[in-house]
Amino acid sequence: MRSPASSSIARAKYAVEVLPDVPATCSTRTASCGEPMDRRKAASRSRLYPPREELVLATNRSSSACASSREVTMPAPVLSVAMKESTIGSWLADLGDRTPTPGGGGAAALLAATGASLVGMVSSYTTGGKWSDREEDMLKVKAEADLLRDQALALADADADAFAAVGSAYGLPRGTDEEKAARRAAVQAALKGAAQPPVDTGGVATRVVELAEDLVERGNPNVVSDVAVAASSAAAALESAIVNIEINAGSIKDTAVVDGLRAEVDKLTGSIERARRVVERVREGLRG
C-alpha cells in the first residue's frame, strides 16, 4: 500500500498551495516587491518562490502517448547559505521554525556528520605514545572520518536542494492537459531526485558504523563512550534516512526505482543492527 503524502512531500505541497503567494520575480530579500523581510525568512522563502530562471529537466516518459524523451522546464531553485557555513545555532533555529527547509533529511545528515566527527575525535586520541603501534592506522581513520563529515554536511544541502526541486515541480501550472502532463513528469523526476540524498546519507552513516566497530577494541579506552555515541548517532541517521527514502518511494510511480529504493532500505536496516551492537559492546565493557 502506498504511504500517504507527508513529511517533505507534504511540506512541499503546503509551501506551494497554502503559504502566502510571493511573486516569483521578487528579490530574495523581500516578502513582496519592495517590502523588507527578515533575511533568514527571505532565504527560506526564496527556495519556494525562486526567480524564473529556467532549467531543463530531461525526463523519459514510457507511455504510449509519448514514448520519446521530453523536456520539462521548471524554475531553478535558489539556495540558502550552505550548512557548512552556518552556525549550529542558526541552523537549528531554522530547523525548528515554520520554514520549508531544513527538515528531516538535513537532520539525518547532521546526525551522520556528528557520528563521523566523534570517530575522528577518538582516532585522534589514539595516536602517539602508547598508541604509536597503531598511529598510522588511526591517522587514516581520522582522515576518512573528516571526509565523511564533509560529505554528510554537503548532503544536508543536497537534501534542501532536492526539496526545493520538489516544491518547484508541484508549483508548475496545471491549467491545460499539456501542463498537467508536464507537471506530473516534473514531480516524478523531482521525487526520484529527492530520494537520493537520504540514500547517500545512509551510506555515510553505514561507513561511520564500520569505523566505530574497529574502535571499540583498538581505540583509546578513555574515550570509548564516544565510540558508542558515534554509533548511536549513525543509527539515528540511518533510521531517519530510511524514513525519508520511504516517504519519497511512496509517491514514485516507476516500480524499478521503488524496488531499488526498497533494496537500499534493507541494507540500511542491517547497518542499524550493527550500530546497536557497537553500542552494546561498549556498554558491556563499561559495566565490567
N, C-alpha and C positions, 0 to 999 in steps of 0.2 A: 504494500500500500504506500502510496506516495505521501510523504510528510507534508503537513500544511506549511504554507509560506510563512516564515517567521524569521527572527534574528536579523542577519544582514540583509536578506532579500526584503523582508518586511520593512526594515528601516529605509531601504532604497525607495520602495514604493511610497512609503509615508512621506519621505522627503519631497518626492516629486508631486504627489497628489494632494497633500494636506498642508505642508508648511507654506507660509505666505509666499506668493509669487514674486520673484525678483527678476527684472529684465535681464536677459542673457548678455546684453551689451554693456551692462553697468560695470564699473570698476570693482575689483575685489575688496576695496576699502570702503565701499558704500553699501548701505542697505537697499536704497533705491537711488536712481540717478541723482547725485549731488548731496545725498543725506549722509552725515558721518555715521560710522558704525565701529563698534569695538573691533580691534584688529584681529583678535583671536576668533571672534564670531565671524568676522568677514572672511577669514581664511577658510573656516568651515563652510560658510555659505557659498564660497566660490567653487567648492567641489561640486555643489549641487547645481549651480547656475553658471557654468563656465561660459566664457565668450565664445561666439560661434566660429571659432577656428575649426576647420574641417579635418577630420582624419578619415582615412578609408579603411574600413574593416572588411576584409575579404571573408566571405562565408560560403560554404558549399551547401547547397540545398539539393536533396536527393529526390524530391517529389517529382512525379511525372510531369507536373505543370512547368517545372523549371529544373531540369537535370543538370544544367551547367552552373558554373560558379558565377555568383553575382556579387556586386559591391553594395555595401550599405554605408551611407555616410552618417556620422553622428558627431556631436560636439566633442572637442578634445578636452579631457579633464584638466583642471588647473590644480596643482598640488600645493599643499601647505608645507610648512617647514619640516624638513626631514627629522625623523625621530632621533637620529644620532646627534642632531644639532639642538635638540630640545633639552630642557632640564626635566628630571623625573617629575618634579612637582607640577610643572606646566602641562606635561603630557598626561599625567593622572587627572589633573583638573579638567582637561578636555575629555578624557575618558568618562569621567563622572558627570559631565554636563549633557544637556539635551542637544547634542551635535551628532551629525551622521557618522563621523569618524573622529578618533579611533574607536574601535569596537572590540568584539571578542577575538577577532583574528589578530589584531595588533597585540592584545593582551597575551595571547598564546605565544606570539613571537618574543615578547618581553620575558615570559617565563623561561623560554628556551635560552635566551641570552643570559638570564640570571644563572641558570644551571651551568652554562659554559664558563661564565666568569668565576664561579665557585671552583670548577675543575681547574681553571687556570691558577687560582689562588693556592689551592692545595699542592699543585705541582710546583709552584714557586717556592713553597715552604719545604719541599723535598729535594733540595739542592745544597751542595757544599757540605763540608764537614763530614759527619757520619753518613751522609747521603751521597757522597761522591761516587759510589759504585753505580748509582742509577741516575746520576745527574744528566747525562746525555739523553736518556730516555725521557726524563721529566721535562727537559727543555723542549723536546719535540711535542710533548703533551701540551705544554704551555702555549707553544706557537699555534697548534691546531685549535686549542680552546679559544684563543684570541680570534682566530679566523671564524670559528663557529659563532662567536658572539657578534662579530660584524655582519655575518650572513643573516643572523636572526634579526638584527636591527633593520637591515635592508628589507627583510621580509615583512616587517611591520609596515614599512612604507609601501611595499608592493601590495599588501592587503588593502591599504587605503586607496591606492590607485585602482585596484580591481573593483572595489566598492563604488568608486566614482564612475567607472565604466558601466556598471550595472544600473546605477541611478540615471546616467545619461541615456541608456538604452530604453529604460522604462519611460523616460520623458519624451521620447520621439513622438511625432504626430501620428494619429491613427484615424484620420477623418475619411480616408478612402481605402478601398480594398488593397491597393498597392502599398499604401503607407502602413497598413496593418501587417501585411506580409513582411515588409522591410523591418518593422519594429519587432516582430516575432523572431526574425533571423538575428537581429542585433542583440536581443535579450538572450537568446540561446548562446550566442558567441560570448557574450559578457559573462554569463553564468559559468561557462566552461573555463574561462579565464580566471574567474573568482575562486574556483576550486583549487587552482594550482598553488597559491601561496600557503594555504594550510597543509597541503601535501608536502611542500618543501620544508615548512616549519617542523612537521613531524619527522622528516629526515634529519634535520639538525638535532632535534631532541633525542632521536634514537642514537645518534653518534655520541651525544653527551652521556647517555646511559652507558654505552660501551666503554668510554674512557673512565667513568666513575667505577665501573666494575673492577678494573685493574687497580684503582687507587685504594680500594678497601684494604688490601693487603700490602701494597707497595708504597702507599702514601704515608706521610708523616702522621703518626697516630695522634699527635697533639691537635690535629685539625680534621680527624676522621669524621667528626659530626658534620663538618661542612661537605664531606662526600655524600652523606645521606641527604642533606638539604639540596645538593646539586641534583641527585637522582629524583628526589621528590618534586623539585621544580620542573624537571624534564617530564616526569609522569603527568603533572598538571598540564604542561604544554601539549603533550600527546593527546590527552583526553579532550582538551579544547580544540586541537586541530581536527580530531575525529568528528566532533560535533559540527564544526564549520564545513568540513567536507560533506557530511551527510545532508546538511540543510541545502547546499547547492545541488547535490546529486538528486534531491527530491524534486527539483524543478527542471532538470535537464532531460530532454526528450531522446537524445542519442543513447541507445541502450549499450553500445560498445563503450562509450565514455563512462556511463554509470557503472558498468561491470568493472572497468579499470579502477574506478574510484573505490568501489567496494573491496577490491583486492588490496588496495593501499590501506584501507581501514583495518583489514585483517592483520596486515603486517604491523601496523602501528599499535594495535591492541596487544600483540605479542611483546612489543617493546615496553608497554606499560607494566606487564608482569615482570619483566626483567628489572625494571626500575624499582618495583616494590621489593623484589628480592634483595637488591642492593641495600635498601633502607633497613630491611630486617637483619641482614648480616651485620650492619653497623650497630644496630640496637642490641643484638645478641652479644657482640663484643663489649659494648659499654656495660651491659648487665653482668658481665663476667660469667 
